[in-house]
Amino acid sequence: MIRPVPRPMQELLAIAAILIGCRTPIAPPPSNTARAAPLPVVESTSGTVTFEPEAIRRELLGIARQGKLLDGARRSMARGELASARAVLDDHAGELARGPLVDEVLDLYIELAVRSGDRARAWLLARRFFARYPQSPLLPHVRGMAAVL
């Protein structure tokens, strides 16, 4: 049986497992802990849950790849190359929409709309952001952009 682990604990243990290069046994979370989608784990016969380092490595590489794509789009925007930034986001839209950085993707689309002067699209995307990601650390940035619309 696979037991989910809270996301912050998953991330810390995943990094630790990769750094030490082996499986890291952990105790199951308390039953009252909020549940998040678990990273790939295997339960041993002793009842401990163990992370699979290869699966964790693949997930972290995916996050790193998405981060690089978003950084590339940000650099293009900083140079004023809005079409290039949009092309990066559009070319990888499927991958980025399924990733853990999806709120950052929407933030960049909002910024592109604002910089392009498409106020209606920027406002529509900002409203979508507010509805989908009310706890995002990017919320102040999106609110700031929405304030100038």
N, C-alpha and C positions, 0 to 999 in steps of 0.2 A: 504494500500500500504506500502510495506517495503522499506525503504531508506537505502542504504549502508552508512557506516561511515568509514572514513580513519582508517587503521589498528592501528596506534599508539593511536588514540583516543579510539578505541574499547578496546584495552588492558587496558588502564588506567581506563576507565569507568567500564569495567568488574571487575577489581580488587576492585574498589570503591564499586560497587554494592554488591559484596560478603562480603566485610568488614562491610558494614552497614546493610546487611541482608535484603535489600528491592530492589524494582525496582528503577532504576535511570532514570528520564526523561532527555532527551537531546534534543537540537535543531538540526534540520537537518543540514548537512554540506553545506558549500557554493557550488554552482553549478560548480565552476571551480576546486574543489578539486579532486585529483586523487582518483579513486574508487578502493576499495578492496572488497574482498568477505566479506559480513557482517556476524557478529555473529547473533545468533537467536534473533530477536527483534519482537515486536508487536507495531503497531501504534495505539494509542488511538484515541478516537473520537475528542479530542482537537487538534490533529495534531502532538503531541509530540511522539517521538519514545522511547520505553521503553525496556530495556534489561530484559530478562527472567533469573533470578538468577540461577535456576536449570540447564538450558541449559549451562550457563556460567560455573557453577561449574563442570559439566561433561566435558566440553572442557578443563578446567584447570587441572582436574584430569588426563585426557588423556595426556596432555603435561607433567605433573609431572611423569607419568608412563614411557613415552618415555625417559625422562631425566634420570630416574633411570636405565633403560636398557642400555642407552649409557654410563652412569657412570660405570656400571658393566663391560661393554666391555673395557672401558679405564683402569679400575683397573686390569683386566686380562692382557692387553697388558703391563702395567707397571711392572707386575710380570714376564713378558716374556712368558705368557701362551697364545700364539697366536691362537692355536686351540680353546681354550675356548672363546676367544674374538670373533672369527669368528662364533662359534656356537651360541653365544648370538645374533649376528646380523642376521645370517641366520634363526634362529628359529623364529624371530619376523620380518622378512623382509617385509611381507605384511603390518603389522601395521605401521612400521617405514617409509615405502615408501609413505604412505598416510598422514603422520603427518607433523607438522610444523617444525620439526627438520631434515628434509630430507637432507639438505646440510651437517649437522653434521654426518649423517650416511655415506654419500659418502666420507667425509673427513676421517672417521675411516677406511673405506674399502681401501682407498688409503694408509693410514699409515700401515695397515696390509700387503698390497702388498709390500710396501717398506721394512718393517721389515722382511718379508718372503723371500726377494730377488727376487721377481717376478717383475722385472723392466718393462717388456712389459705391464703387467696388470696395474701396478701403473701408467704408462704413459697414457694408454688408459683411465683409470678412472679420471686422472687429467685433460685430455683434455675435458672429459665430464663435469667435475666440472666447468672448465673455461667457457664452452659454456652455461651451465644452470644457474650458480650462479655468474655472473660477479660482483654483488654488495654485495656478502656475506662477513661478517666480518671474515670468515675463509679463505678468499682468500690469505692473506699473508702466512698462514701456508701451504696451498696447494702449493703455488709458491715455498716456501722453500723446500718442499719435492720433487717437480718436478726438482728443480735445481740440486739435487744430482743424478738424474737418468741418 
